[in-house]
């Protein structure tokens, strides 16, 4: 439940896979609105990237606990320990609402903290900081981890890696956009036009990893095949095929 069949090397593979191979921005195209709006400056992109990693990691952990003990199949079986029979109760229809509520709560806490300790970053992010609540990359990572039945520790590694992948993508495009301000770009492509082109090229580069599978949980070894010896062969019945004339 907590670790599953994942070894440390598989956890490292899962981290690399979530960052590069299954990058939420450049492979799954989730969270594009905030990515395009807050990537004009590298400092702003880094601040938002750190916020997304923090929110996604904590929200992913809490949403895993919610799925495991509240909304998942047979999740309420633990209530039998206190005399409540909830074996047939299924709260799966509330999963989306609960997941979004958890994300919204942490975004609100994060907004208060950033406003208190970094007013400049808070002002630069503006209205897009509260929009982390409805950032489909955060909700998507939580749902992906749940539907893939990751145990607790692999779930934590996956959601954290997904956050770092999002951060890397927005930091890369922000650095490129800062350089493009001093480049000769066709007037018709300035702004969002060249940003979409660069995003497409970056996506092609990241999607070249498609098909690589680094996270393989260790399965129980199958029983070794039985090798027949001479005595077994001699004792085995012999079936003759009837010949037809």
C-alpha positions as CSV (number, residue, x, y, z in Angstrom):
1,X,0.0,0.0,0.0
2,X,2.8,2.4,0.9
3,X,5.6,1.2,-1.3
4,X,4.3,-1.6,-3.5
5,X,6.7,-3.5,-5.7
6,X,8.8,-0.4,-6.4
7,X,12.5,-0.5,-5.6
8,X,14.6,2.7,-5.2
9,X,15.9,2.4,-8.8
10,X,12.3,2.2,-10.1
11,X,11.4,5.3,-8.1
12,X,14.2,7.1,-9.8
13,X,12.9,5.9,-13.1
14,X,9.4,7.0,-12.2
15,X,10.8,10.5,-11.3
16,X,12.6,10.8,-14.6
17,X,9.6,9.5,-16.5
18,X,7.2,12.1,-14.9
19,X,9.6,15.0,-15.5
20,X,10.7,14.3,-19.1
21,X,8.9,11.4,-20.8
22,X,5.4,12.3,-19.5
23,X,5.9,16.0,-19.1
24,X,2.4,17.5,-18.4
25,X,3.0,20.6,-20.4
26,X,5.0,19.4,-23.4
27,X,3.6,15.8,-23.7
28,X,0.1,16.0,-22.3
29,X,-0.5,19.8,-22.9
30,X,-2.1,20.4,-19.5
31,X,-1.8,23.7,-17.7
32,X,-1.2,25.7,-20.9
33,X,-3.1,28.8,-19.9
34,X,-0.9,29.7,-16.9
35,X,2.1,28.6,-18.9
36,X,1.5,31.1,-21.7
37,X,0.4,33.9,-19.5
38,X,3.2,33.9,-16.9
39,X,6.2,32.9,-19.1
40,X,7.3,36.4,-20.3
41,X,9.9,36.7,-17.4
42,X,12.1,34.0,-16.1
43,X,11.8,35.2,-12.5
44,X,8.0,35.1,-12.6
45,X,8.2,31.6,-14.2
46,X,10.5,30.3,-11.5
47,X,8.3,31.7,-8.8
48,X,5.2,30.1,-10.3
49,X,7.0,26.9,-10.9
50,X,8.0,26.6,-7.3
51,X,4.4,27.3,-6.2
52,X,3.1,24.6,-8.6
53,X,5.7,22.0,-7.3
54,X,4.7,22.8,-3.7
55,X,0.9,22.7,-4.3
56,X,1.1,19.6,-6.5
57,X,3.2,17.6,-4.1
58,X,1.1,18.3,-1.0
59,X,-2.2,18.1,-2.8
60,X,-1.2,14.8,-4.5
61,X,-0.3,13.3,-1.1
62,X,-3.6,14.4,0.5
63,X,-5.7,13.4,-2.5
64,X,-4.1,9.9,-2.4
65,X,-5.1,9.6,1.3
66,X,-8.6,10.8,0.4
67,X,-8.9,8.2,-2.4
68,X,-7.4,5.4,-0.2
69,X,-9.5,6.0,2.9
70,X,-12.6,7.9,1.8
71,X,-13.6,7.9,-1.9
72,X,-12.0,4.8,-3.4
73,X,-13.5,1.3,-3.8
74,X,-13.9,-0.3,-0.4
75,X,-12.1,2.7,1.1
76,X,-14.5,3.0,4.1
77,X,-13.8,-0.6,5.2
78,X,-11.7,0.8,8.1
79,X,-14.9,2.0,9.7
80,X,-15.7,-1.6,10.7
81,X,-13.0,-1.3,13.4
82,X,-15.3,1.2,15.2
83,X,-18.5,-0.7,14.6
84,X,-19.7,1.0,11.5
85,X,-20.6,-1.2,8.5
86,X,-19.8,0.9,5.4
87,X,-18.8,-2.0,3.2
88,X,-21.3,-1.2,0.4
89,X,-20.8,2.6,0.6
90,X,-19.1,4.1,-2.5
91,X,-18.2,7.8,-2.4
92,X,-16.4,7.8,-5.7
93,X,-18.8,10.4,-7.2
94,X,-17.4,13.0,-4.8
95,X,-13.8,12.5,-5.8
96,X,-13.5,15.4,-8.2
97,X,-15.1,17.8,-5.8
98,X,-12.9,16.7,-2.9
99,X,-9.7,16.8,-5.0
100,X,-10.5,20.3,-6.2
101,X,-11.3,21.5,-2.7
102,X,-8.0,20.2,-1.4
103,X,-6.1,22.0,-4.2
104,X,-8.0,25.2,-3.6
105,X,-7.3,25.1,0.1
106,X,-3.5,24.8,-0.5
107,X,-3.5,27.5,-3.2
108,X,-5.2,29.9,-0.8
109,X,-2.6,29.1,1.9
110,X,0.2,29.6,-0.7
111,X,-1.3,32.9,-1.8
112,X,-1.2,34.2,1.7
113,X,2.4,33.1,2.3
114,X,3.6,34.6,-1.0
115,X,1.8,37.9,-0.4
116,X,3.4,38.0,3.1
117,X,7.0,37.1,2.2
118,X,7.4,38.1,-1.5
119,X,5.0,41.0,-2.5
120,X,6.9,41.6,-5.7
121,X,6.3,38.0,-6.9
122,X,2.7,38.2,-5.7
123,X,2.1,41.3,-7.8
124,X,3.9,39.9,-10.8
125,X,1.7,36.7,-10.8
126,X,-1.4,38.8,-10.3
127,X,-4.7,36.9,-11.0
128,X,-2.8,33.9,-12.3
129,X,-1.8,32.7,-8.8
130,X,-5.4,31.9,-7.7
131,X,-5.8,30.2,-11.1
132,X,-3.5,27.4,-9.8
133,X,-6.7,26.1,-8.2
134,X,-8.1,25.2,-11.6
135,X,-4.8,24.4,-13.2
136,X,-5.6,21.2,-15.0
137,X,-2.0,20.0,-14.7
138,X,-2.4,19.7,-10.9
139,X,-5.7,18.0,-11.0
140,X,-4.6,15.8,-13.9
141,X,-1.5,14.6,-12.0
142,X,-3.5,13.7,-8.9
143,X,-6.0,11.8,-11.1
144,X,-3.3,10.1,-13.1
145,X,-1.7,8.8,-10.0
146,X,-5.0,7.5,-8.5
147,X,-6.1,5.8,-11.7
148,X,-2.7,4.1,-12.1
149,X,-3.0,2.7,-8.5
150,X,0.4,4.0,-7.4
151,X,1.2,3.2,-3.8
152,X,1.9,6.1,-1.4
153,X,5.6,6.6,-2.0
154,X,5.5,6.2,-5.8
155,X,2.5,8.5,-5.8
156,X,4.5,11.2,-4.0
157,X,7.4,10.7,-6.4
158,X,5.1,10.9,-9.4
159,X,3.3,14.1,-8.4
160,X,6.5,15.8,-7.3
161,X,8.1,14.9,-10.6
162,X,5.1,16.2,-12.5
163,X,5.5,19.5,-10.8
164,X,9.2,19.7,-11.6
165,X,8.4,18.9,-15.2
166,X,5.9,21.7,-15.4
167,X,8.4,24.0,-13.8
168,X,11.2,23.0,-16.3
169,X,8.8,23.6,-19.2
170,X,7.7,27.1,-18.1
171,X,11.3,28.1,-17.2
172,X,12.6,27.0,-20.6
173,X,10.0,29.0,-22.6
174,X,10.5,32.0,-20.3
175,X,14.2,32.0,-20.9
176,X,13.6,31.7,-24.7
177,X,11.1,34.5,-24.7
178,X,13.5,36.8,-22.9
179,X,16.1,36.1,-25.6
180,X,13.5,36.6,-28.4
181,X,13.0,40.2,-27.3
182,X,16.4,41.0,-28.7
183,X,16.0,38.9,-31.8
184,X,14.8,39.8,-35.2
185,X,11.3,38.1,-35.4
186,X,8.8,38.6,-38.2
187,X,6.3,41.3,-37.0
188,X,3.4,39.0,-37.6
189,X,4.9,36.3,-35.3
190,X,5.9,38.5,-32.4
191,X,4.2,37.7,-29.1
192,X,2.1,34.6,-28.9
193,X,2.8,33.5,-32.5
194,X,6.5,32.8,-31.9
195,X,5.7,31.5,-28.4
196,X,3.4,28.8,-29.9
197,X,6.1,27.9,-32.5
198,X,8.8,27.5,-29.8
199,X,6.4,25.5,-27.6
200,X,5.8,23.1,-30.5
201,X,9.5,22.7,-31.1
202,X,10.1,22.0,-27.4
203,X,7.2,19.6,-27.4
204,X,8.6,17.7,-30.3
205,X,11.9,17.4,-28.5
206,X,10.2,16.0,-25.3
207,X,7.9,13.7,-27.2
208,X,10.9,12.0,-28.7
209,X,11.1,10.1,-25.4
210,X,7.7,8.6,-26.0
211,X,7.7,4.9,-25.6
212,X,10.5,4.7,-23.1
213,X,9.4,3.0,-19.9
214,X,11.7,3.5,-16.9
215,X,9.3,2.8,-14.0
216,X,8.7,-1.0,-13.9
217,X,7.5,-2.3,-10.5
218,X,9.3,-5.5,-9.5
219,X,6.9,-8.4,-9.9
220,X,7.1,-11.7,-8.1
221,X,9.3,-14.1,-9.9
222,X,7.3,-16.9,-11.7
223,X,8.1,-20.4,-10.6
224,X,11.0,-22.0,-12.5
225,X,9.9,-24.4,-15.2
226,X,10.2,-28.1,-14.3
227,X,12.9,-29.9,-16.2
228,X,12.0,-33.5,-17.0
229,X,14.7,-36.1,-16.4
230,X,15.1,-39.4,-18.0
231,X,13.0,-41.2,-15.4
232,X,10.1,-38.8,-15.9
233,X,10.3,-39.2,-19.6
234,X,10.3,-43.0,-19.4
235,X,7.3,-43.0,-17.0
236,X,5.3,-40.6,-19.1
237,X,2.5,-42.2,-21.1
238,X,3.1,-42.5,-24.8
239,X,0.3,-41.7,-27.2
240,X,0.4,-43.2,-30.7
241,X,-1.4,-41.6,-33.6
242,X,-3.6,-44.0,-35.5
243,X,-2.4,-44.4,-39.1
244,X,-4.9,-44.5,-41.9
245,X,-4.4,-46.6,-45.0
